[in-house]
Amino acid sequence: MNVPLLNLKLQYAPIKDEIRAAIDEVLESQQFIFGPQLESLEREIAQRVHVDHAIGVSSGTDALLLSLMALGIGNGDLVITSPFTFFSTASSISRVGGTPVFVDVDPRTFTLSPEKVKAALSSMTGEQKGSVKALIPVHLYGQCADMDPLLSLAKDYNLAIIEDAAQALDTQYAHSDAPGTFTAAGAMGECGCFSFFPTKNLGGYGEGGMVVTQNPDVAAAVRKLRHHGCKSEHEQYHYDKIGINGRLDALQASVLRVKLKYLDRWTKQRRLNADNYNKLFKEAELSAARNDQCNEEKPISLPFVRDNNVHVFHQYVVRAHKRDQLKDFLTKNGIGCGIYYPIPLHLQPCFQELGYTKGSLPEAEKAAGEVLALPIFPEVTFEQQEAVVATIARFYQTSTPL
């Protein structure tokens, strides 16, 4: 049985008429930049995340870039972030003239470790501490980083927090210091950054992103900067700042507004699919007792979900013993899978000058050699999931799987 890692055609088919009608409405209006579609989407996302302001931008990458720009992060500033994330988390820091400071991850969730952030800050000289201006935690695979201790550290060291929530729309964080209290990903720091890349849980038909914030001054700065630094979207050729062309266009907004109506249903199905994988792996006696370990006897380590947190499973990511061989075997047998991410950022050639070496951040490096994403999209069937797990079991049951 062939099982793709993702099949967006299955998502498109039942909503095709609504999508085309929404696009036609924009075509008839001939208003492609700004306008009512974008304004409506911004209101709908703000309401969903429970923030006062949402600003549509051209991509998740530009959401990060514009947030840094709006907060005044620039030359000589240090920004602490994770090495185990998509490239733009760190490249955005470099693009504004800052320097990323990579700190290792929690081995259970692969998100930024608060304990290691605290240790990194404590070990810095006074001058270095004074240069640290911001912290970018990444809500990875659809689960929030452990935000309470990170928020506390940010307060202690006067750091701005920019949440990289590109994979985490609708993720909820359960606060440890206030049981029963939840906050949406993106609503805890100065800014939250979302991506609407086509593969995301809420994906457009091209590039797109969103910055959310409770701060009206930050919101105004992002709105200005996304429009080249122009005084307002209605006034051309008067520039207060040097911004970028970072707008979300009306066609993408119209598509996203249609798809947003279905996001609850799709998220529920992703979570059911994750539960089903967990059940199948346990029945196959493949899963390790601890999710940060995998070995020959128990070769698959299942995703860890913090107590009471809402994980939206943008990806279903396991640790796998003999990961690379397993990936090749699955591919040869028609099972889609992916590695997010094979090279941690501190070991990327473009960051070589920062001085990190192999072994600098061992948990991120270990994760890069073991993680494997399996098909979790809403339309994947239980029969397909059974085929995925059966194929994985077959790989481990024979020393020379065919």
C-alpha positions in Angstrom: 0.0 0.0 0.0 1.3 3.4 -1.0 1.0 6.0 1.8 2.2 9.6 1.0 3.6 11.8 3.7 1.1 14.4 2.6 -1.7 14.6 0.0 -3.2 18.0 -0.4 -5.4 17.0 -3.2 -7.6 15.0 -0.8 -8.0 18.2 1.3 -8.9 20.3 -1.8 -11.5 18.1 -3.4 -14.4 18.6 -0.9 -13.8 22.3 -0.6 -13.0 23.1 -4.3 -16.2 25.0 -5.0 -15.8 27.2 -2.0 -12.2 27.9 -2.8 -12.9 28.8 -6.4 -15.8 31.1 -5.4 -13.6 32.9 -2.9 -10.9 33.4 -5.5 -13.4 34.5 -8.1 -14.7 37.1 -5.6 -11.2 38.6 -5.4 -10.8 38.4 -9.2 -14.0 40.3 -9.7 -13.0 43.0 -7.2 -9.5 43.3 -8.7 -8.3 44.3 -5.3 -5.3 42.1 -4.7 -3.3 44.1 -2.1 -4.8 44.8 1.3 -8.6 45.1 1.2 -11.5 43.3 3.0 -10.3 39.7 2.6 -7.1 40.4 4.4 -8.8 42.6 7.1 -11.3 39.8 7.7 -8.6 37.1 8.0 -6.6 39.3 10.4 -9.7 39.7 12.6 -10.4 36.0 12.5 -6.9 34.9 13.4 -6.7 37.5 16.2 -10.0 36.2 17.7 -8.7 32.6 17.4 -5.4 33.3 19.2 -7.1 35.7 21.7 -4.9 38.7 20.9 -5.7 42.2 20.0 -3.8 42.5 16.8 -3.0 40.2 13.8 -1.0 41.4 10.8 -0.9 39.4 7.6 2.5 39.1 6.1 4.2 37.4 3.1 5.5 34.3 4.8 6.4 32.8 8.2 10.0 33.8 7.6 9.0 37.5 7.1 6.8 37.2 10.2 10.0 36.5 12.2 12.0 39.1 10.3 9.3 41.9 10.7 8.9 41.0 14.4 12.6 41.4 15.0 12.6 44.7 13.0 9.6 46.0 14.9 11.3 45.3 18.3 14.5 47.1 17.2 16.7 44.0 17.2 19.8 44.8 15.1 23.5 45.1 14.8 25.4 43.6 17.7 22.4 42.2 19.4 22.3 38.5 20.6 19.1 36.4 20.3 18.8 33.0 22.0 17.1 30.3 20.0 16.9 26.6 19.2 19.3 24.9 16.8 16.7 22.3 16.1 14.3 24.2 13.8 13.7 25.4 10.3 16.5 27.6 8.9 14.5 30.9 8.9 14.3 31.0 12.8 18.0 31.8 12.9 18.5 33.3 9.4 16.0 36.1 10.3 18.2 37.0 13.3 21.3 37.3 11.0 19.4 39.3 8.4 18.7 42.1 10.8 22.3 42.2 11.9 21.9 40.2 15.1 23.7 37.0 16.1 21.9 33.8 17.0 22.9 32.1 20.3 22.0 28.4 20.0 21.0 26.6 23.1 20.3 22.9 23.3 16.8 21.3 23.3 14.8 19.2 25.7 15.3 15.6 24.6 11.6 14.7 25.1 10.0 17.5 23.1 12.9 18.8 21.0 12.0 22.3 22.0 14.3 24.9 23.7 15.4 23.7 27.1 14.6 26.4 29.8 17.3 24.9 32.1 19.9 25.2 29.4 18.8 28.7 28.5 19.2 29.6 32.2 22.7 28.1 32.3 23.7 29.9 29.1 22.6 33.2 30.5 24.3 32.6 33.8 27.6 31.7 32.2 27.7 35.0 30.1 29.8 38.0 31.1 28.1 41.2 32.0 28.7 42.7 28.6 27.3 39.6 26.8 24.2 39.5 29.0 23.6 43.2 28.1 23.8 42.3 24.4 21.1 39.6 24.7 17.9 41.3 23.6 15.5 38.5 22.7 14.5 34.9 22.9 12.9 32.9 20.1 11.4 29.6 21.4 10.1 27.3 18.6 6.8 25.5 19.1 7.9 22.4 17.2 5.8 19.9 15.3 2.6 21.4 16.8 3.5 21.5 20.5 4.5 24.5 22.6 7.9 25.0 24.1 7.8 25.0 27.9 6.9 28.7 28.2 6.4 29.4 31.9 10.1 29.1 32.8 11.1 30.9 29.6 8.8 33.8 30.3 10.2 34.0 33.8 13.8 34.1 32.4 12.8 36.7 29.9 11.4 38.9 32.7 14.5 38.4 34.8 16.9 39.4 32.0 14.6 41.9 30.3 14.3 40.0 27.1 11.6 40.2 24.4 10.1 36.9 23.4 9.2 36.2 19.8 7.3 32.9 19.5 8.1 30.9 16.4 4.6 29.3 16.1 4.9 28.5 12.4 3.8 24.9 13.1 1.5 25.6 16.0 -1.7 27.4 15.1 -4.3 26.3 17.6 -1.7 24.8 19.9 -2.6 25.4 23.6 0.0 25.7 26.4 -1.1 24.6 29.9 0.4 26.9 32.6 2.1 24.9 35.4 1.7 27.8 37.8 -2.0 28.2 37.2 -3.6 24.7 36.7 -6.5 24.7 34.3 -5.2 27.9 32.6 -4.3 27.7 28.9 -2.8 30.2 26.4 -2.7 29.8 22.7 0.7 29.5 20.9 1.7 33.0 19.7 -0.1 34.9 22.5 2.5 34.6 25.3 5.4 36.8 24.0 5.7 40.2 22.5 5.0 38.6 19.1 3.8 35.3 17.7 4.7 34.3 14.2 2.7 31.9 12.0 3.3 30.4 8.6 0.6 29.6 6.0 3.0 27.6 3.8 0.9 25.1 1.8 2.0 22.1 4.0 1.0 23.7 7.3 -2.2 22.7 9.2 -3.7 25.9 7.8 -1.9 26.3 4.5 -2.5 28.7 1.6 -1.9 28.2 -2.1 1.5 29.9 -2.0 3.4 31.8 0.6 1.9 33.6 3.6 2.3 34.3 7.3 0.9 36.3 10.2 2.3 38.3 13.2 0.1 38.5 16.3 0.6 40.7 19.3 -1.1 42.4 22.2 1.1 45.5 21.9 -0.5 48.2 19.7 2.9 49.9 19.1 4.4 46.6 17.9 1.4 46.0 15.7 1.7 49.5 14.2 5.4 49.0 13.5 4.8 45.6 11.8 2.0 47.1 9.7 4.3 49.9 8.6 7.4 47.8 8.0 5.5 45.2 5.9 4.6 48.0 3.5 8.2 49.3 2.9 8.0 51.5 6.0 5.3 53.6 4.5 3.3 55.9 6.8 0.1 53.9 6.1 -1.3 51.5 3.5 -3.4 54.3 2.1 -0.6 56.9 1.7 2.1 56.1 -0.8 5.6 57.5 -1.2 6.1 58.7 2.4 8.4 56.5 4.4 9.1 56.8 8.1 11.3 53.6 8.2 13.1 51.3 5.8 10.8 48.2 5.6 10.3 45.4 3.2 7.7 44.2 0.7 6.1 41.9 3.2 2.3 41.9 2.6 -0.1 39.0 2.5 -2.1 39.3 -0.7 -5.9 39.1 -0.9 -5.9 35.9 -3.0 -4.1 34.0 -0.2 -6.3 35.6 2.4 -9.4 34.5 0.6 -8.2 30.9 0.4 -7.1 30.9 4.0 -10.5 32.2 5.2 -12.3 29.3 3.5 -9.9 26.7 5.0 -10.0 28.3 8.4 -13.6 27.1 8.8 -12.4 23.5 8.5 -9.4 23.7 10.8 -11.1 22.4 13.9 -12.2 19.3 12.1 -8.8 18.7 10.5 -7.0 19.2 13.9 -9.3 16.7 15.6 -8.5 14.1 12.9 -4.8 14.7 13.2 -5.0 14.1 17.0 -7.1 10.9 16.4 -4.5 9.8 13.9 -1.7 10.4 16.5 -3.6 8.4 19.1 -4.1 5.6 16.6 -0.4 5.5 15.8 0.5 5.3 19.5 -1.9 2.4 19.9 -0.6 0.5 16.8 3.1 0.9 17.9 2.3 -0.3 21.4 0.4 -3.3 20.0 3.3 -4.1 17.8 5.6 -3.9 20.8 7.9 -1.5 19.0 7.6 1.5 21.4 10.2 2.4 24.0 9.3 3.1 27.6 10.9 6.5 27.4 10.4 8.8 24.5 14.0 10.1 24.5 15.4 6.6 23.9 15.2 4.0 21.2 17.2 0.9 20.9 17.4 -2.5 19.2 14.9 -4.1 21.6 12.4 -1.1 21.5 13.2 0.7 18.3 10.5 3.4 18.2 10.2 6.3 20.6 6.7 7.9 20.5 6.0 11.6 20.6 5.9 13.1 24.1 3.0 15.4 24.9 3.3 17.5 28.1 0.4 17.1 30.6 -2.8 18.9 29.5 -1.1 20.6 26.6 -3.0 20.6 23.3 -0.7 19.2 20.6 -2.0 19.8 17.0 0.4 17.3 15.3 1.6 19.3 12.4 4.0 16.4 12.3 3.9 13.0 14.0 7.6 12.5 14.8 9.2 9.4 16.3 12.7 8.6 17.3 13.8 5.5 15.3 16.7 3.1 15.8 18.7 2.8 12.6 16.7 5.8 11.3 18.4 6.2 7.9 18.1 2.6 7.0 14.4 2.6 8.1 13.7 5.7 6.0 15.2 4.0 2.9 13.2 0.9 3.6 9.9 2.8 4.0 10.6 4.8 0.8 11.3 1.7 -1.2 8.0 0.2 0.1 5.9 3.2 -0.8 5.6 4.8 2.6 6.2 8.5 2.8 8.3 9.9 5.6 10.5 12.9 6.3 13.4 14.1 8.5 12.8 17.4 10.3 15.7 18.3 10.7 18.7 16.4 9.5 21.4 19.0 10.3 21.0 21.2 13.4 21.6 24.9 12.7 24.7 25.3 14.7 26.4 22.8 12.4 25.3 24.5 9.2 28.2 25.9 7.1 26.7 29.4 7.1 26.9 29.6 10.9 30.4 28.1 11.0 31.9 31.5 12.1 29.9 31.3 15.4 32.3 28.7 16.6 30.1 25.7 17.3 31.5 22.3 16.7 30.1 18.7 16.6 29.3 17.9 20.2 28.5 21.5 21.2 24.7 20.8 21.5 24.4 17.0 21.9 20.7 16.7 22.3 19.9 18.5 19.1 22.6 16.5 17.3 21.2 13.2 18.6 17.7 14.2 17.6 18.9 15.0 14.1 20.1 11.5 13.7 17.0 9.8 15.0 13.8 11.7 14.2 11.4 10.5 11.5 8.0 12.1 10.6 5.2 9.7 9.5 2.0 10.5 7.6 -0.4 12.3 9.9 -2.5 14.4 7.5 -6.2 14.4 8.3 -7.2 12.3 5.3 -4.8 9.4 6.0 -6.9 6.3 6.8 -6.5 3.9 9.7 -5.8 1.2 7.1 -2.9 3.3 5.8 -1.6 3.8 9.3 -1.7 0.1 9.9 0.3 -0.4 6.7 2.9 2.2 8.0 3.3 0.4 11.3 3.4 -3.0 9.7 6.1 -1.9 7.3 8.1 -0.5 10.2 7.7 -3.8 12.1 8.8 -5.8 9.1 12.0 -3.7 8.9 12.9 -4.5 12.5 11.8 -8.1 12.4 14.5 -9.1 9.9 18.2 -8.4 9.9 18.1 -7.9 6.1 14.6 -6.6 5.3 13.5 -6.9 1.7 
